Amino acid sequence: MLTCNTKKFLYSICCCIGFLLFMTPVFAGDPIYPAFMIPDSLKSNAHVVKRLEEVSVKINDPGDVRITTHYVLTVMDAEGERYARVVEWYDKLRDVRSIKGTLYDALGLPIKKLKQSDIQDKSGVGGESLMTDDRYKEHAFYYNVYPHTVEYEIEVKYNHSFYLPFWVPQEAAAFSVQQSKMTVTAPKDYVLRYRNLNYQGEPVITKDGSNSVYTWEVKNLSAVSEEPYAPRWYKRTTTVMLAPANFEMQQYKGSMNTWEEFGRFMYALNQGRDQLPDAVKQTVHQLTDGLPREEKISKLYKYLQQHTRYVSIQLGIGGWQTFDANYVATKGYGDCKALSNYMCALLKEAGIKASCVLVYAGDENKDVTDAGFPSNRFNHVIVCVPGTKDSTWLECTSNINAGGYLGSFTTDRPVLLIDENGGKLVRTPVYTMVQNQQIRQINATIGETGDMVIKVNTHYTGLQQDDLHARINMLTKEKILERQKMAGYFSSYDVNRYECKEMKESLPAIDEQLEISAHNYASVTGKRMFLEPNLLTKTGRRLSADTARKSDIYLDDVYRDVDTVKITIPDGYTPEMVPQPVSLKSMFGTYTSKVTVEGNVVTYTRSIDHNGGSFPASAYPELEKFYNGMYKADRARLVLVKK
């Protein structure tokens, strides 16, 4: 039997022999990356460790940009595997010149080199795309022995400088970085614009002949803990955004020094593409002549919704130049910019000025566009119809939205309004707590066995109705009912009835009626009955204490919930223990709940006004107290005893 000291001695000998092997490359010139040489500080909490990264951006001229990325990742476990996969898209504006790769085992010894036949070349056509020249190249080694290391070198050419890459060396919280460097080489008279986030100091700028070389570098970035309700990751880690001053895209030239100049380029790119066929012009006048301005807008928006559909078309100049209004009128479809351009053309024919608006859309993407750094940070187009007091905003890709309502996809964020004067950065509407409401009335009856019949009437407004609005317009009634049965309202229940009624106004609303039979909801033990009077609206998350919180707190949702629940209990039961009223107040909102019992009717009331916005990390203990206080109060139990 080996003693403990003997084992340690043999282990040391093995490590020494292994180290000598590491010092001698298996293939001449091949680098080696033994996993054991990763510092412990970089292994902690990390699913993947970036051993080395070198990003080289070479701007030859405004129409020719070359990017070479060489990186080495050690994948520590299965969770880190997704970062070891290469996906590089290309089209007429972006060309993937080469992809090279090598797989190493835990000892840093080469296992496999990437063959060009291993790279999959796939179409970028999605479910809603009719035409696109987007494609992408994809590769993964699919090696599941951990740890292991992958090395890639990728060369890409941009046939433009309309957008430039971002440098985010630490890609996620559970991702550590040993060393990463980005260099940008450009002619000395080229104006490179950049924005540093969470980077100490400025780039090192040197001269290389007739070029200027900008260098950013970081070392030893440890993985960090995931933090709930944190801002977007790129705002929390080292990020360098690049953008040109002057740029070219195919035969078009423009400037991005200011939002006004950027908007002027976009206007020129699409100028003259708003000409309607004569038949459509006649239809516009038939629909709108003699009507007030707001009715004209409403009529034409409904006409757009009834006669067109959204299809993504990404061809030619990067998908930035719209198909003209005649194309949409003839075909009956278009992408976001084509439909928005068509809507502006319809309004123009009716004598109403409207503008296309660039926006970065997405339910959680409110502040991707940096107001202080003009750059191409947009992925969608909508329409703004300026008014003397308020503007009307139109989502032209939707056949079901109410006119004037945007929803969580594009609300409350900076956008670029484009007209003949150039671009102007404005903000889309913010829906307030009063506009985002869920008002719920519940009447329930409990039997002697604890079974319960529940009738629920809920009124949703604003952002609170968005998800339900999508379901009832995209799913069949049978599918909706099926989802209700699987919603998990109670441990065991049947849905007896479900109905919805929409009010499609500038602030849309939905009335929902639901009838449920819940089995054994109340627990009956001897003479006592135990039940939670809060039947449906419960806070779902408890927060753990975190004294080392680093990130600011970001709460996206601003809303008001009000529940009134009346529960009829069986005769003969009286309250033995009634939950105490709860009142919570903080910078994050207010919460109240109360239970009363009169005769055989239990009345439960609950309300929450939830604030959104950004808050300092130091406020996290208060957030924890507020959320956990709601969580506990929402699950308070009422105890009834039978005489």
C-alpha positions as CSV (number, residue, x, y, z in Angstrom):
1,M,0.0,0.0,0.0
2,L,1.3,3.5,-0.9
3,T,1.8,5.9,2.0
4,C,0.6,9.5,1.7
5,N,4.2,10.7,1.4
6,T,4.9,8.1,-1.3
7,K,1.9,9.3,-3.3
8,K,2.9,12.9,-3.1
9,F,6.5,12.0,-4.3
10,L,5.2,10.0,-7.3
11,Y,2.7,12.8,-8.1
12,S,5.6,15.3,-8.1
13,I,7.7,13.1,-10.4
14,C,4.8,12.8,-12.8
15,C,4.3,16.6,-12.8
16,C,8.0,17.2,-13.5
17,I,8.0,14.6,-16.4
18,G,4.8,16.2,-17.7
19,F,6.3,19.7,-17.6
20,L,9.4,18.5,-19.6
21,L,7.0,17.1,-22.2
22,F,5.1,20.4,-22.3
23,M,8.4,22.2,-23.0
24,T,8.9,20.2,-26.2
25,P,6.3,20.8,-28.9
26,V,4.8,17.7,-30.4
27,F,4.6,19.5,-33.7
28,A,7.4,21.9,-34.6
29,G,6.3,25.5,-34.1
30,D,3.0,24.5,-32.4
31,P,2.2,26.4,-29.2
32,I,1.2,24.4,-26.1
33,Y,-1.3,25.4,-23.4
34,P,-1.3,23.0,-20.4
35,A,-4.3,23.6,-18.3
36,F,-2.5,23.2,-15.0
37,M,-0.5,26.4,-15.7
38,I,-3.7,28.5,-15.4
39,P,-3.5,30.6,-12.2
40,D,-6.0,29.5,-9.5
41,S,-7.4,33.0,-9.4
42,L,-8.6,32.6,-13.0
43,K,-10.0,29.1,-12.4
44,S,-12.3,30.2,-9.6
45,N,-16.0,30.4,-10.8
46,A,-14.9,30.1,-14.4
47,H,-16.4,27.8,-17.0
48,V,-13.9,28.9,-19.6
49,V,-10.5,30.7,-19.4
50,K,-9.3,32.8,-22.3
51,R,-5.6,32.1,-22.3
52,L,-4.7,34.5,-25.1
53,E,-6.4,36.8,-27.5
54,E,-5.0,39.0,-30.2
55,V,-7.5,41.0,-32.3
56,S,-5.9,42.9,-35.2
57,V,-8.0,45.5,-37.0
58,K,-6.3,46.9,-40.2
59,I,-8.1,49.8,-41.8
60,N,-6.5,50.1,-45.2
61,D,-9.1,52.7,-46.4
62,P,-12.8,53.5,-45.7
63,G,-13.8,50.7,-48.0
64,D,-11.4,48.0,-46.9
65,V,-11.0,46.7,-43.3
66,R,-9.2,43.5,-42.4
67,I,-9.7,41.8,-39.0
68,T,-7.6,38.9,-37.7
69,T,-8.6,37.3,-34.4
70,H,-6.3,34.7,-32.8
71,Y,-7.5,33.3,-29.5
72,V,-7.0,30.3,-27.2
73,L,-9.7,29.1,-24.8
74,T,-9.5,26.4,-22.1
75,V,-12.9,24.9,-21.5
76,M,-13.2,23.9,-17.9
77,D,-16.5,22.1,-18.0
78,A,-19.6,21.4,-20.1
79,E,-21.0,24.8,-19.3
80,G,-18.1,26.5,-21.1
81,E,-18.5,24.5,-24.2
82,R,-20.7,27.0,-26.0
83,Y,-17.8,29.5,-26.0
84,A,-15.6,27.0,-27.9
85,R,-17.9,27.1,-31.0
86,V,-17.1,29.4,-34.0
87,V,-19.9,31.1,-35.9
88,E,-18.8,33.7,-38.5
89,W,-21.5,35.2,-40.8
90,Y,-20.8,36.7,-44.2
91,D,-22.5,38.5,-47.0
92,K,-21.6,40.9,-49.8
93,L,-20.2,43.4,-47.3
94,R,-18.3,40.9,-45.1
95,D,-16.1,38.1,-46.3
96,V,-14.7,35.3,-44.1
97,R,-11.2,34.7,-45.6
98,S,-10.0,31.8,-43.4
99,I,-10.7,29.8,-40.3
100,K,-7.9,27.7,-38.7
101,G,-8.2,25.7,-35.5
102,T,-6.5,23.2,-33.2
103,L,-7.8,21.1,-30.3
104,Y,-5.6,20.4,-27.3
105,D,-6.1,18.0,-24.4
106,A,-5.7,18.9,-20.7
107,L,-1.9,18.5,-20.9
108,G,-1.7,21.0,-23.8
109,L,-0.9,18.3,-26.4
110,P,-2.5,18.7,-29.8
111,I,-5.3,16.2,-30.5
112,K,-6.8,17.5,-33.8
113,K,-6.4,20.2,-36.3
114,L,-9.4,21.7,-38.1
115,K,-9.9,20.6,-41.7
116,Q,-11.7,22.9,-44.1
117,S,-14.1,20.1,-44.7
118,D,-15.1,20.3,-41.0
119,I,-16.5,23.8,-41.4
120,Q,-20.2,23.9,-42.1
121,D,-21.4,26.6,-44.5
122,K,-25.1,27.4,-43.8
123,S,-27.7,29.8,-45.1
124,G,-28.7,32.7,-42.9
125,V,-32.4,32.5,-44.1
126,G,-34.6,32.5,-41.0
127,G,-38.3,31.6,-40.7
128,E,-39.4,35.1,-41.7
129,S,-36.8,35.8,-44.4
130,L,-37.8,35.5,-48.0
131,M,-34.5,36.7,-49.5
132,T,-31.1,37.2,-47.9
133,D,-27.5,36.9,-49.0
134,D,-26.5,36.2,-45.4
135,R,-24.6,33.0,-44.7
136,Y,-22.5,31.8,-41.9
137,K,-19.6,29.4,-41.3
138,E,-19.7,27.2,-38.2
139,H,-17.3,24.9,-36.5
140,A,-17.0,23.0,-33.2
141,F,-14.6,20.2,-32.1
142,Y,-17.3,18.6,-29.9
143,Y,-14.8,17.3,-27.4
144,N,-16.3,16.5,-24.0
145,V,-13.2,15.6,-21.9
146,Y,-12.5,18.5,-19.5
147,P,-10.5,20.6,-19.3
148,H,-9.4,20.9,-22.9
149,T,-8.2,23.8,-25.0
150,V,-9.2,25.2,-28.4
151,E,-7.2,27.6,-30.6
152,Y,-8.6,29.5,-33.5
153,E,-7.4,32.1,-36.0
154,I,-10.0,33.8,-38.1
155,E,-9.5,36.3,-40.9
156,V,-12.4,38.5,-42.0
157,K,-12.6,41.3,-44.6
158,Y,-15.1,44.2,-44.5
159,N,-15.8,45.7,-47.9
160,H,-16.8,48.9,-46.0
161,S,-16.3,50.8,-42.7
162,F,-19.9,51.5,-42.0
163,Y,-19.5,49.5,-38.8
164,L,-16.4,48.3,-37.0
165,P,-16.0,45.5,-34.4
166,F,-16.4,45.8,-30.6
167,W,-13.8,44.4,-28.3
168,V,-15.2,42.6,-25.3
169,P,-12.4,40.4,-24.0
170,Q,-14.5,38.9,-21.1
171,E,-17.5,37.5,-22.7
172,A,-19.6,36.6,-19.7
173,A,-19.5,36.5,-15.9
174,A,-18.2,32.9,-15.7
175,F,-15.4,33.7,-18.2
176,S,-11.9,34.7,-17.1
177,V,-9.2,36.2,-19.2
178,Q,-5.4,35.7,-18.9
179,Q,-4.5,38.1,-21.6
180,S,-6.3,39.9,-24.4
181,K,-5.1,42.7,-26.7
182,M,-6.7,44.6,-29.6
183,T,-4.7,46.7,-32.0
184,V,-6.2,49.0,-34.7
185,T,-3.9,50.1,-37.5
186,A,-5.1,53.0,-39.7
187,P,-3.6,55.6,-42.0
188,K,-2.3,58.5,-39.9
189,D,-4.9,60.9,-41.4
190,Y,-7.8,58.4,-40.7
191,V,-10.0,59.6,-37.8
192,L,-10.8,56.6,-35.5
193,R,-13.5,57.1,-33.0
194,Y,-13.7,54.9,-29.9
195,R,-15.5,54.6,-26.6
196,N,-13.9,52.9,-23.6
197,L,-16.1,51.3,-21.0
198,N,-14.5,50.0,-17.8
199,Y,-11.0,50.4,-19.3
200,Q,-8.3,52.1,-17.3
201,G,-6.7,54.9,-19.2
202,E,-6.5,55.4,-22.9
203,P,-5.1,53.2,-25.7
204,V,-1.4,53.3,-26.4
205,I,-0.9,55.1,-29.8
206,T,2.3,54.6,-31.8
207,K,3.5,55.2,-35.3
208,D,4.3,52.5,-37.9
209,G,5.4,54.2,-41.0
210,S,2.5,56.1,-42.5
211,N,0.0,54.4,-40.1
212,S,-1.1,55.0,-36.5
213,V,-1.5,52.0,-34.3
214,Y,-3.9,52.0,-31.3
215,T,-3.5,49.3,-28.7
216,W,-5.7,48.2,-25.8
217,E,-4.7,45.4,-23.5
218,V,-6.0,43.6,-20.4
219,K,-4.6,40.8,-18.2
220,N,-5.9,38.6,-15.4
221,L,-9.6,39.3,-15.4
222,S,-11.1,36.9,-13.0
223,A,-14.6,35.4,-13.5
224,V,-17.2,37.1,-11.3
225,S,-20.4,35.9,-9.7
226,E,-23.7,36.3,-11.5
227,E,-25.6,39.1,-9.9
228,P,-29.4,39.4,-10.3
229,Y,-30.9,42.5,-11.8
230,A,-27.6,43.7,-13.2
231,P,-27.2,46.0,-16.3
232,R,-26.2,44.5,-19.6
233,W,-23.0,42.7,-19.5
234,Y,-21.0,44.9,-21.9
235,K,-21.6,47.8,-19.5
236,R,-20.1,45.8,-16.6
237,T,-17.0,44.6,-18.2
238,T,-14.1,46.0,-20.3
239,T,-15.6,47.1,-23.6
240,V,-14.1,49.2,-26.4
241,M,-16.5,50.3,-29.1
242,L,-15.1,51.5,-32.5
243,A,-16.8,53.7,-35.1
244,P,-15.6,55.6,-38.1
245,A,-15.7,59.4,-38.6
246,N,-16.0,59.0,-42.4
247,F,-17.0,55.7,-44.1
248,E,-17.9,54.0,-47.3
249,M,-20.4,51.3,-48.1
250,Q,-20.3,50.2,-51.8
251,Q,-20.5,53.5,-53.8
252,Y,-22.1,55.4,-50.9
253,K,-20.0,57.7,-48.6
254,G,-21.0,59.2,-45.3
255,S,-20.0,60.6,-41.9
256,M,-20.7,59.4,-38.4
257,N,-19.2,62.2,-36.4
258,T,-22.6,63.3,-35.3
259,W,-26.1,61.9,-35.2
260,E,-27.2,64.6,-37.7
261,E,-24.5,63.5,-40.2
262,F,-25.4,59.8,-39.8
263,G,-29.0,60.5,-40.3
264,R,-28.2,62.6,-43.4
265,F,-26.4,59.5,-44.9
266,M,-29.4,57.3,-44.2
267,Y,-31.8,59.8,-45.7
268,A,-29.7,60.0,-48.9
269,L,-29.4,56.2,-49.1
270,N,-33.2,55.9,-49.2
271,Q,-34.2,59.2,-50.8
272,G,-36.7,59.0,-53.7
273,R,-38.0,55.5,-52.8
274,D,-41.4,56.7,-51.6
275,Q,-43.2,56.9,-54.9
276,L,-46.6,55.2,-54.9
277,P,-48.5,53.6,-57.8
278,D,-51.4,55.8,-59.0
279,A,-54.0,53.2,-57.8
280,V,-52.6,53.3,-54.3
281,K,-52.7,57.1,-54.4
282,Q,-56.3,57.0,-55.3
283,T,-57.0,54.6,-52.5
284,V,-55.3,56.9,-50.0
285,H,-57.6,59.8,-51.0
286,Q,-60.7,57.6,-50.9
287,L,-59.8,56.6,-47.4
288,T,-58.8,59.9,-45.9
289,D,-60.1,62.9,-47.8
290,G,-62.2,65.1,-45.4
291,L,-61.1,63.3,-42.2
292,P,-59.3,64.8,-39.3
293,R,-55.5,64.2,-39.1
294,E,-55.6,61.5,-36.4
295,E,-58.3,59.6,-38.2
296,K,-56.2,59.7,-41.4
297,I,-53.3,58.2,-39.5
298,S,-55.5,55.5,-38.1
299,K,-57.1,54.7,-41.4
300,L,-53.8,54.4,-43.3
301,Y,-52.2,52.3,-40.5
302,K,-55.1,49.8,-40.7
303,Y,-54.8,49.8,-44.5
304,L,-51.1,48.9,-44.1
305,Q,-51.9,46.1,-41.7
306,Q,-54.6,44.7,-43.9
307,H,-52.7,44.8,-47.2
308,T,-49.1,43.9,-46.3
309,R,-47.2,41.4,-44.2
310,Y,-43.7,41.3,-42.8
311,V,-41.0,39.4,-44.6
312,S,-37.3,39.9,-43.9
313,I,-35.4,40.9,-47.1
314,Q,-31.7,41.4,-46.6
315,L,-30.0,41.9,-49.9
316,G,-27.5,44.2,-51.4
317,I,-26.2,47.1,-49.4
318,G,-26.3,45.2,-46.1
319,G,-30.0,45.4,-45.8
320,W,-29.8,49.1,-45.1
321,Q,-31.3,50.5,-48.3
322,T,-35.1,50.0,-48.5
323,F,-37.1,48.4,-51.3
324,D,-39.2,51.2,-52.7
325,A,-42.9,51.9,-52.0
326,N,-44.0,50.6,-55.4
327,Y,-42.3,47.2,-54.6
328,V,-44.3,46.9,-51.3
329,A,-47.6,48.0,-53.0
330,T,-47.1,45.4,-55.8
331,K,-45.8,42.5,-53.7
332,G,-47.8,43.1,-50.6
333,Y,-44.8,42.4,-48.3
334,G,-41.6,44.0,-47.1
335,D,-39.1,44.1,-44.2
336,C,-39.2,46.7,-41.4
337,K,-37.6,49.5,-43.4
338,A,-39.6,48.8,-46.5
339,L,-42.9,48.7,-44.6
340,S,-42.0,51.8,-42.7
341,N,-41.0,53.6,-45.9
342,Y,-44.3,52.6,-47.4
343,M,-46.2,53.9,-44.4
344,C,-44.5,57.2,-44.7
345,A,-45.3,57.3,-48.4
346,L,-49.0,56.7,-47.6
347,L,-49.1,59.5,-45.0
348,K,-47.2,61.8,-47.4
349,E,-49.9,61.3,-50.0
350,A,-52.5,62.2,-47.4
351,G,-50.6,65.4,-46.6
352,I,-49.0,64.2,-43.3
353,K,-45.3,64.3,-42.7
354,A,-43.8,61.2,-41.1
355,S,-40.3,59.9,-40.7
356,C,-38.5,56.6,-40.5
357,V,-36.8,55.9,-37.2
358,L,-33.8,53.7,-36.5
359,V,-34.0,51.7,-33.2
360,Y,-32.3,48.9,-31.5
361,A,-35.3,46.7,-30.7
362,G,-35.7,44.0,-28.1
363,D,-37.6,43.6,-24.8
364,E,-34.4,43.9,-22.8
365,N,-32.4,46.2,-25.1
366,K,-33.5,49.7,-24.0
367,D,-30.1,51.4,-23.8
368,V,-27.9,49.6,-26.4
369,T,-27.6,52.8,-28.4
370,D,-25.1,55.1,-26.7
371,A,-26.4,58.7,-27.0
372,G,-22.9,60.1,-26.6
373,F,-21.3,57.9,-29.3
374,P,-22.8,58.1,-32.8
375,S,-22.5,54.7,-34.3
376,N,-24.5,52.1,-36.1
377,R,-26.2,50.4,-33.1
378,F,-29.6,49.7,-34.7
379,N,-31.4,46.6,-35.9
380,H,-35.0,47.8,-36.7
381,V,-37.0,50.6,-38.2
382,I,-40.3,52.1,-37.1
383,V,-42.3,55.3,-38.0
384,C,-42.8,58.5,-36.1
385,V,-45.6,60.9,-37.1
386,P,-44.7,64.2,-35.3
387,G,-47.7,66.2,-33.8
388,T,-48.1,69.6,-32.3
389,K,-48.2,68.1,-28.8
390,D,-47.5,64.4,-29.0
391,S,-46.0,62.2,-31.7
392,T,-47.7,59.1,-33.0
393,W,-45.5,56.0,-33.2
394,L,-46.2,53.1,-35.5
395,E,-44.8,49.6,-35.6
396,C,-45.2,48.7,-39.3
397,T,-44.2,45.1,-39.1
398,S,-47.2,44.2,-36.9
399,N,-50.6,43.3,-38.3
400,I,-52.1,43.2,-34.8
401,N,-50.8,46.2,-32.9
402,A,-53.0,49.1,-32.0
403,G,-52.1,52.3,-33.8
404,G,-49.9,54.5,-31.8
405,Y,-48.7,51.7,-29.4
406,L,-45.2,50.4,-29.5
407,G,-44.9,47.9,-26.6
408,S,-41.9,46.6,-24.8
409,F,-40.1,45.7,-28.1
410,T,-39.2,49.4,-28.9
411,T,-40.5,51.5,-26.0
412,D,-38.3,53.8,-23.8
413,R,-35.0,54.0,-25.6
414,P,-32.9,56.4,-27.7
415,V,-33.8,56.2,-31.5
416,L,-32.6,58.1,-34.5
417,L,-35.3,60.0,-36.3
418,I,-34.4,60.7,-40.0
419,D,-35.6,63.4,-42.3
420,E,-34.3,65.8,-44.9
421,N,-32.4,67.7,-42.2
422,G,-30.4,64.6,-41.1
423,G,-30.7,62.6,-37.9
424,K,-32.0,63.6,-34.5
425,L,-31.7,61.4,-31.5
426,V,-35.0,61.2,-29.6
427,R,-36.6,58.8,-27.1
428,T,-39.6,56.5,-27.7
429,P,-42.5,56.8,-25.3
430,V,-42.2,55.6,-21.7
431,Y,-45.2,53.8,-20.3
432,T,-45.8,54.7,-16.7
433,M,-47.0,52.7,-13.7
434,V,-50.5,54.1,-14.2
435,Q,-50.5,52.8,-17.8
436,N,-49.1,49.3,-17.0
437,Q,-51.7,47.9,-14.7
438,Q,-53.1,44.5,-13.8
439,I,-56.3,44.8,-11.9
440,R,-57.7,41.5,-10.7
441,Q,-61.0,40.5,-9.1
442,I,-61.3,36.9,-7.8
443,N,-64.3,35.1,-6.3
444,A,-63.7,31.6,-4.9
445,T,-65.6,29.0,-3.0
446,I,-64.0,26.3,-0.9
447,G,-65.7,23.0,-0.1
448,E,-65.3,20.8,3.0
449,T,-62.5,18.7,1.3
450,G,-60.4,21.7,0.3
451,D,-61.4,21.8,-3.3
452,M,-62.0,25.3,-4.7
453,V,-63.9,26.9,-7.6
454,I,-62.4,30.2,-8.7
455,K,-63.7,32.9,-11.0
456,V,-61.1,35.4,-12.1
457,N,-61.6,38.7,-13.9
458,T,-58.4,40.5,-14.8
459,H,-58.0,43.8,-16.6
460,Y,-54.5,44.3,-18.2
461,T,-53.3,47.6,-19.7
462,G,-50.1,48.8,-21.5
463,L,-47.0,46.6,-21.2
464,Q,-48.9,44.3,-18.8
465,Q,-51.0,43.1,-21.7
466,D,-48.2,42.5,-24.2
467,D,-47.6,38.8,-23.6
468,L,-51.3,38.0,-23.5
469,H,-51.9,40.1,-26.6
470,A,-49.3,38.1,-28.5
471,R,-50.8,34.8,-27.4
472,I,-54.4,35.5,-28.3
473,N,-53.4,36.8,-31.7
474,M,-50.9,34.1,-32.6
475,L,-52.4,31.0,-31.1
476,T,-55.7,29.1,-31.6
477,K,-58.2,29.1,-28.9
478,E,-57.4,25.4,-28.3
479,K,-53.7,26.2,-27.9
480,I,-54.4,29.0,-25.5
481,L,-56.6,26.7,-23.4
482,E,-53.9,24.1,-23.4
483,R,-51.4,26.6,-22.2
484,Q,-53.7,27.6,-19.4
485,K,-54.0,24.0,-18.3
486,M,-50.2,23.8,-18.1
487,A,-49.6,27.2,-16.5
488,G,-49.1,25.8,-13.1
489,Y,-51.6,28.0,-11.2
490,F,-52.1,25.2,-8.7
491,S,-50.7,21.7,-8.1
492,S,-53.8,20.1,-9.5
493,Y,-56.6,22.0,-11.4
494,D,-58.9,22.1,-14.3
495,V,-59.7,25.1,-16.5
496,N,-63.5,25.3,-17.0
497,R,-63.7,28.5,-18.9
498,Y,-61.3,31.0,-20.6
499,E,-62.3,34.1,-22.5
500,C,-60.5,37.3,-23.6
501,K,-61.6,40.6,-25.0
502,E,-59.2,43.2,-26.5
503,M,-59.5,46.9,-26.6
504,K,-57.2,48.1,-29.4
505,E,-56.6,51.7,-28.5
506,S,-53.5,53.8,-28.3
507,L,-53.1,52.4,-24.8
508,P,-54.4,48.8,-25.4
509,A,-56.2,46.8,-22.8
510,I,-57.4,43.2,-22.4
511,D,-60.2,41.8,-20.2
512,E,-59.6,38.2,-19.3
513,Q,-62.1,35.8,-17.7
514,L,-60.9,32.6,-16.2
515,E,-62.7,29.8,-14.3
516,I,-60.7,27.1,-12.5
517,S,-61.5,24.1,-10.3
518,A,-58.5,23.6,-8.0
519,H,-58.2,20.2,-6.3
520,N,-57.2,20.1,-2.6
521,Y,-56.1,23.7,-2.6
522,A,-56.8,24.1,1.1
523,S,-55.2,21.6,3.5
524,V,-57.7,20.0,5.9
525,T,-56.3,18.4,9.0
526,G,-58.8,17.3,11.7
527,K,-60.8,20.4,12.5
528,R,-58.4,22.8,10.9
529,M,-58.2,24.2,7.4
530,F,-55.0,25.9,6.1
531,L,-55.0,28.1,3.0
532,E,-53.1,30.8,1.3
533,P,-55.6,33.6,0.5
534,N,-53.3,35.0,-2.2
535,L,-54.4,32.7,-5.0
536,L,-52.8,33.9,-8.2
537,T,-50.4,36.9,-8.0
538,K,-47.3,35.9,-6.1
539,T,-43.8,37.3,-6.2
540,G,-41.7,34.5,-7.7
541,R,-38.2,35.2,-6.6
542,R,-36.3,35.3,-3.3
543,L,-32.9,37.1,-3.2
544,S,-29.8,35.8,-1.4
545,A,-27.7,38.2,0.7
546,D,-24.8,39.7,-1.2
547,T,-22.5,42.0,0.8
548,A,-20.0,42.1,-2.1
549,R,-22.4,43.3,-4.8
550,K,-20.5,45.2,-7.5
551,S,-23.0,45.9,-10.2
552,D,-25.6,48.6,-10.2
553,I,-29.2,47.4,-9.9
554,Y,-31.3,47.6,-13.0
555,L,-35.1,47.0,-12.8
556,D,-36.8,47.0,-16.2
557,D,-40.4,46.7,-15.1
558,V,-42.6,49.6,-14.0
559,Y,-46.1,48.4,-13.1
560,R,-49.0,48.3,-10.7
561,D,-50.8,45.1,-9.6
562,V,-54.0,45.3,-7.5
563,D,-55.8,42.1,-6.3
564,T,-59.0,41.7,-4.5
565,V,-59.9,38.2,-3.5
566,K,-63.1,37.0,-1.9
567,I,-63.2,33.4,-0.7
568,T,-66.3,31.8,0.7
569,I,-65.4,29.1,3.2
570,P,-67.6,26.2,4.5
571,D,-70.1,27.0,7.3
572,G,-68.9,26.4,10.8
573,Y,-65.3,27.6,10.3
574,T,-63.9,30.5,12.2
575,P,-60.4,32.1,12.0
576,E,-57.8,30.8,14.4
577,M,-54.8,32.7,12.9
578,V,-55.1,35.5,10.5
579,P,-51.9,36.9,8.8
580,Q,-51.0,40.4,10.0
581,P,-51.3,43.3,7.5
582,V,-48.1,44.0,5.6
583,S,-46.9,47.3,4.4
584,L,-43.5,47.7,2.7
585,K,-42.0,50.9,1.4
586,S,-38.7,51.4,-0.4
587,M,-37.1,53.2,-3.3
588,F,-38.1,50.1,-5.4
589,G,-41.8,50.6,-4.7
590,T,-44.6,50.0,-2.2
591,Y,-46.4,46.8,-1.3
592,T,-49.5,46.2,0.9
593,S,-51.5,43.1,1.8
594,K,-54.3,42.5,4.2
595,V,-56.6,39.6,5.2
596,T,-60.0,40.0,6.9
597,V,-62.7,37.5,7.8
598,E,-66.4,38.4,8.1
599,G,-68.8,35.5,8.6
600,N,-67.8,32.8,6.1
601,V,-66.1,35.3,3.6
602,V,-62.4,35.8,3.6
603,T,-61.3,39.0,1.9
604,Y,-57.7,39.4,0.8
605,T,-56.3,42.6,-0.8
606,R,-52.9,43.0,-2.3
607,S,-51.3,45.9,-4.2
608,I,-47.8,46.6,-5.5
609,D,-46.5,49.7,-7.2
610,H,-43.2,48.6,-8.7
611,N,-40.6,51.1,-9.7
612,G,-38.0,50.7,-12.5
613,G,-34.7,52.2,-13.4
614,S,-31.1,52.1,-12.2
615,F,-30.1,52.1,-8.6
616,P,-26.6,51.9,-6.9
617,A,-25.1,48.6,-5.9
618,S,-25.2,49.8,-2.3
619,A,-29.0,49.6,-2.4
620,Y,-29.0,45.8,-2.9
621,P,-29.7,45.0,0.8
622,E,-32.8,47.2,0.6
623,L,-33.9,45.4,-2.6
624,E,-33.3,42.0,-0.9
625,K,-35.4,43.1,2.0
626,F,-38.2,44.4,-0.2
627,Y,-38.4,41.4,-2.5
628,N,-38.1,38.8,0.3
629,G,-40.7,40.7,2.3
630,M,-43.1,40.4,-0.6
631,Y,-42.2,36.8,-1.1
632,K,-43.0,35.9,2.5
633,A,-46.2,38.0,2.7
634,D,-47.5,36.5,-0.6
635,R,-47.4,33.1,1.0
636,A,-48.9,33.8,4.4
637,R,-51.3,31.2,5.5
638,L,-54.7,31.6,7.1
639,V,-55.7,29.0,9.7
640,L,-59.4,28.2,10.2
641,V,-60.9,25.9,12.8
642,K,-64.3,24.2,12.7
643,K,-66.4,24.6,15.8
